[in-house]
Amino acid sequence: MNDTRTKVSLVGEGWRPYPHEDKWKVVRLHMEVEVSGDKDDFLWKVRELGRMLGLNGLVHPEENELVIIVAEGPQYILEDFLARTKTIANGNWTNEVEAWWGPANSQYKGFEVRY
């Protein structure tokens, strides 16, 4: 299956759910977020959210303002994870992210920050 990319508004506009009918199916959500505030604070809050929801994955800062988030878990939980990301943002980050779905490959154990 090919990844499906779409611009995602963290305020709920333009979001397309994973194109699969089984919401329990374990899939991967890949996000690229441009952070305009305290990047370290954002990283650790995303990590805690991923752990709280029982997801596997990572959050990784790039050299510029870009943060990569890769999360695997049931589709319905990943949709919640994406929606809750806007509460982490709380006006300090950009409202737009690049996000796409793909098949999970189970390479992550737990949810970590990787520098």
N, C-alpha and C positions, 0 to 999 in steps of 0.2 A: 504494500500500500504506500502511496506517495504521501509525504507530509502536506498538510493544507495550511497555508500561511494566510493570515489576515491581520490587519491593524485592529487592535483591541483598545477600546476606550474603557478606562477603569471606572467610568460612571455608567457603564451598561449599554452604550450605544455601539452597534455594529458587531457584537459578539456572535460568533457562530459556534455552537457546541460541536464536540467531536462527532464526525459523521458515522456513528455506530448506534444501533438501537439498544444494545445491552449496556446500561449505565453501570453495571457491576464489573464490566470488562476492565482489566488493568491496562492502562494506556500511558503515554508520555505527553507531558505538556512542556514545551520549550518556550521560554520568554526572554526577551531582551528589553531591559528597562534602562532608560536614560535618567540617572539620578542627579538632581540639582541641589540636594541638601547634604546632610551628613551621611556619607556612603557607608561607613562602618556601622552606624546605628541601623540603617536600612538592612544591611546584610544579616545582622544578628536577629533582628525582628522577623525577617523572612525565615531564617533557620528555625526559630522557636515556633512559628506558625506551622511550618512543614512537619515538625516533630509532634506538635499538638494534634494535628490531623492524621498522624500515623503514615505520612508519606515517606518515600525514599527519594533521595535526590541531592542536589547541591545548589548553592548560590555562590557565584564567583565574580569578583570585580575584575574588570578589564583596566588597562592603563588610563583610559579616558574616563568619561562619566558613565560608561556603559556597565551594566550588571547583567550577567547571564544567570538565569534560573532554569534548572531542569528538574522536573518532578514527575514521579511515577506513582500511580495508584489507581483506584477505581475512578471512572470518569466523573461521577457525581461529586466525589470529594475534591477532585481537581478543579471542577467548576466553582466549588465553594472557596478553595484556595485562591483562585484568581479573583473572585469577588472580594475576599477579605484583604487582598493586597492593597486595595484602595484605602482601607482603613489604616494600614501601615503608612501609606503615602501621606495622608493627612495634610495635603496642601504643600508639602515640602519637596515633592518629586513631580515629574512630568505626568500628565494624565494619559498619555499614549504609550503603549508598548507594542512591540512586534511579538506575536505569539502564534504558535502552530502546534498541531497535534501530530502524533506519530505512534507507531507501535512501541510498547515497552520492551526493553531488552534485559531488565533485571540486573543491571551492572552496579546499582547503588544499594547499600545497606545503611539504613538510617538517613538522616538529613543533615548535611554538613556545610560549613563555610570552607571553601578552598581558595587560598591565595595563590 
